Amino acid sequence: MDAPELKYDANGLIPCVVQDAHTREVLMVAWMSPESLERTLATGETVFWSRSRQELWHKGATSGNVQKLVALKYDCDADTLLALVEPAGPACHTGARSCFYRDVPMDLRP
């Protein structure tokens, strides 16, 4: 169900930070629509809205790297979700465990 207090953007989407429920490592950031949120809650696995394909995306449906939902939280402004998950494999399409595996060089600071 769509929580009435959530604030979706002009495109009807809300960002969702996905974090490993046990290690607390940030795995990825994706977007949810009211329908993907409803499906996530109904199935117990993450379902997102693919902005590039303009369709629902069940994470791991083709790769097997599903994310079992442990808890779903929202921030103080109700405009961002946090999904705590048990991942069945890598979160990143590159095969990396997390999409956040690259560092910004610190020497780029002004």
C-alpha positions as CSV (number, residue, x, y, z in Angstrom):
1,M,0.0,0.0,0.0
2,D,1.1,3.5,-0.7
3,A,1.7,5.5,2.5
4,P,-0.3,8.7,2.1
5,E,2.5,10.8,3.7
6,L,5.1,9.9,1.1
7,K,6.1,12.7,-1.2
8,Y,6.7,11.6,-4.8
9,D,8.4,13.9,-7.4
10,A,6.7,15.5,-10.4
11,N,7.1,12.2,-12.3
12,G,5.4,10.2,-9.5
13,L,8.7,8.7,-8.2
14,I,10.5,8.6,-4.9
15,P,14.2,7.6,-4.5
16,C,15.0,4.5,-2.6
17,V,18.4,3.8,-1.0
18,V,19.0,0.0,-0.8
19,Q,21.1,-1.1,2.1
20,D,22.2,-4.6,3.2
21,A,20.2,-5.3,6.4
22,H,23.1,-7.1,8.1
23,T,26.3,-5.2,7.0
24,R,24.5,-1.8,6.5
25,E,26.5,-1.4,3.3
26,V,24.7,0.8,0.8
27,L,24.1,-1.4,-2.3
28,M,22.3,0.9,-4.7
29,V,19.9,3.7,-5.3
30,A,16.8,3.3,-7.4
31,W,13.4,4.8,-7.9
32,M,10.0,3.6,-6.8
33,S,6.5,4.5,-8.1
34,P,3.4,3.9,-6.0
35,E,2.9,0.6,-7.9
36,S,6.4,-0.6,-7.4
37,L,6.2,0.2,-3.7
38,E,2.9,-1.8,-3.5
39,R,4.5,-4.8,-5.4
40,T,7.6,-4.6,-3.1
41,L,5.4,-4.8,0.0
42,A,3.2,-7.6,-1.5
43,T,6.1,-9.8,-2.7
44,G,8.7,-9.1,-0.1
45,E,11.3,-8.5,-2.8
46,T,12.3,-5.1,-4.2
47,V,10.5,-3.8,-7.3
48,F,11.6,-0.5,-8.8
49,W,10.6,1.8,-11.6
50,S,13.1,1.8,-14.4
51,R,13.4,5.4,-15.7
52,S,15.3,4.3,-18.8
53,R,12.9,1.6,-19.8
54,Q,9.8,3.2,-18.4
55,E,8.6,0.0,-16.8
56,L,8.5,-1.9,-13.5
57,W,11.7,-3.7,-12.7
58,H,11.8,-6.6,-10.3
59,K,15.4,-6.6,-9.1
60,G,17.0,-9.9,-9.9
61,A,14.1,-11.3,-12.0
62,T,16.6,-12.2,-14.8
63,S,19.9,-12.4,-12.9
64,G,18.6,-14.2,-9.8
65,N,20.1,-11.5,-7.6
66,V,16.9,-10.7,-5.9
67,Q,16.7,-8.5,-2.8
68,K,14.5,-9.9,0.1
69,L,12.9,-7.0,1.9
70,V,13.6,-7.0,5.7
71,A,12.3,-3.4,6.5
72,L,11.3,-0.3,4.6
73,K,11.7,3.1,6.2
74,Y,11.2,6.7,5.0
75,D,13.1,9.8,6.0
76,C,11.9,12.8,8.1
77,D,10.8,14.7,5.0
78,A,8.9,11.6,3.6
79,D,10.7,12.1,0.3
80,T,13.2,9.2,0.3
81,L,12.9,5.5,1.1
82,L,15.4,3.2,2.7
83,A,15.1,-0.5,1.9
84,L,16.9,-2.9,4.2
85,V,17.4,-6.1,2.3
86,E,19.0,-9.5,2.2
87,P,20.7,-9.6,-1.2
88,A,20.9,-12.9,-3.1
89,G,23.9,-11.6,-5.0
90,P,25.5,-8.5,-6.5
91,A,23.4,-5.4,-6.6
92,C,25.3,-3.7,-9.5
93,H,24.8,-4.6,-13.1
94,T,28.6,-4.6,-13.4
95,G,28.7,-7.6,-11.0
96,A,30.0,-5.6,-8.1
97,R,28.4,-6.2,-4.7
98,S,27.5,-2.5,-4.5
99,C,27.0,0.1,-7.1
100,F,29.2,2.4,-4.9
101,Y,32.6,0.8,-5.6
102,R,34.4,3.8,-7.1
103,D,36.0,6.7,-5.2
104,V,36.0,10.3,-6.2
105,P,39.7,11.4,-6.1
106,M,40.1,13.6,-3.1
107,D,42.6,15.8,-5.0
108,L,39.7,17.2,-7.0
109,R,38.8,19.5,-4.0
110,P,39.0,23.2,-4.8
